[in-house]
Amino acid sequence: MATINEAPIYDVVNPDPSIRDVLSAMRPADWALVVGCTLAGIPIGFLMGAPGIRRPIMMHAVWVNFSGSMGVGVGLTTYRLLGFKENKTEVRRFGAFRKMEDMPYARAQQVWDQ
């Protein structure tokens, strides 16, 4: 995994994405991951719960799966917007960021070079 102090490998789409930018840039595969993992929590939680508490355990499993899969989907999309993962679709859709000296890793590099 890359860190913010490393230069991106691919074109940067947005060097400082907000949550709105990230959610609007999520690919259908990312949303499919979220929906699939969330729906997988229904039978998993139902089967894990004891007869008296199956519904609460099921709802908890759904919530945990939703939260985890959203974290993965948002993380993957953020990495694509920052240029650390393949992002041809995002570059075609939103365009590439041009002002490289304003990027966080460039500012960090300038501080270290002083």
C-alpha positions in Angstrom: 0.0 0.0 0.0 1.1 3.5 -0.8 1.4 6.3 1.7 0.6 9.9 1.2 4.3 10.8 1.2 4.9 8.7 -1.9 4.3 9.9 -5.4 1.3 8.4 -7.2 1.8 5.9 -10.0 -1.2 6.9 -12.0 -2.8 10.2 -12.9 -4.2 12.1 -10.0 -7.9 12.9 -10.3 -8.4 14.8 -7.0 -5.6 15.4 -4.6 -8.0 16.2 -1.7 -11.2 14.2 -2.2 -14.2 14.9 0.1 -16.6 12.1 1.0 -19.0 13.5 -1.5 -16.3 13.2 -4.2 -15.5 9.6 -3.2 -19.1 8.4 -3.0 -19.9 9.9 -6.4 -16.8 8.3 -7.9 -17.4 4.8 -6.6 -17.6 2.2 -9.4 -20.5 -0.2 -9.8 -18.2 -3.0 -8.7 -17.6 -1.1 -5.4 -21.3 -0.7 -4.9 -21.8 -4.4 -5.7 -19.2 -5.2 -3.0 -21.2 -3.1 -0.5 -24.6 -4.6 -1.4 -23.2 -8.2 -1.6 -21.4 -8.1 1.8 -24.4 -6.4 3.4 -26.8 -9.0 2.1 -24.5 -11.8 3.1 -24.9 -10.6 6.7 -28.6 -11.7 6.7 -28.0 -15.5 6.6 -24.8 -15.3 8.5 -26.3 -13.4 11.4 -29.4 -15.6 11.4 -27.4 -18.8 11.5 -25.1 -17.5 14.2 -27.8 -16.3 16.5 -29.5 -18.4 19.2 -33.2 -19.0 18.7 -34.2 -16.2 21.0 -31.9 -13.5 19.6 -31.6 -14.4 15.9 -33.0 -11.1 14.6 -30.7 -8.8 16.7 -27.7 -10.8 15.8 -28.7 -10.8 12.1 -29.1 -7.0 12.2 -25.8 -6.6 13.9 -24.1 -8.8 11.2 -25.8 -6.7 8.5 -24.5 -3.5 10.1 -20.9 -4.9 10.6 -20.8 -6.1 7.0 -22.1 -2.8 5.6 -19.6 -0.8 7.6 -16.7 -2.9 6.6 -17.6 -3.1 2.9 -18.2 0.7 2.8 -14.8 1.2 4.3 -13.2 -1.0 1.7 -15.1 0.6 -1.2 -14.4 4.1 0.0 -10.7 3.2 0.5 -10.4 1.8 -3.0 -12.1 4.7 -4.6 -9.9 7.2 -2.6 -6.8 5.4 -3.8 -8.0 5.7 -7.4 -8.7 9.4 -7.0 -5.3 10.0 -5.5 -3.6 8.0 -8.3 -2.3 5.1 -6.2 -4.5 2.5 -8.1 -5.5 2.1 -11.7 -7.9 4.9 -12.5 -8.5 5.1 -16.3 -12.3 5.3 -15.7 -12.0 8.2 -13.2 -9.6 10.1 -15.4 -12.0 9.7 -18.4 -15.0 10.7 -16.2 -13.5 13.6 -14.1 -10.2 14.5 -15.8 -6.7 14.5 -14.4 -5.5 17.0 -11.9 -2.8 19.3 -13.4 -1.2 21.4 -10.6 1.3 18.9 -9.1 3.0 21.3 -6.7 -0.3 21.7 -4.7 -0.5 18.0 -3.9 0.1 16.9 -0.3 3.0 14.6 -1.0 4.7 17.4 -3.0 4.3 19.8 0.0 5.7 17.1 2.3 8.7 16.6 0.0 9.4 20.3 -0.1 9.5 20.4 3.8 11.9 17.5 3.9 14.1 19.0 1.3 14.7 22.2 3.2 
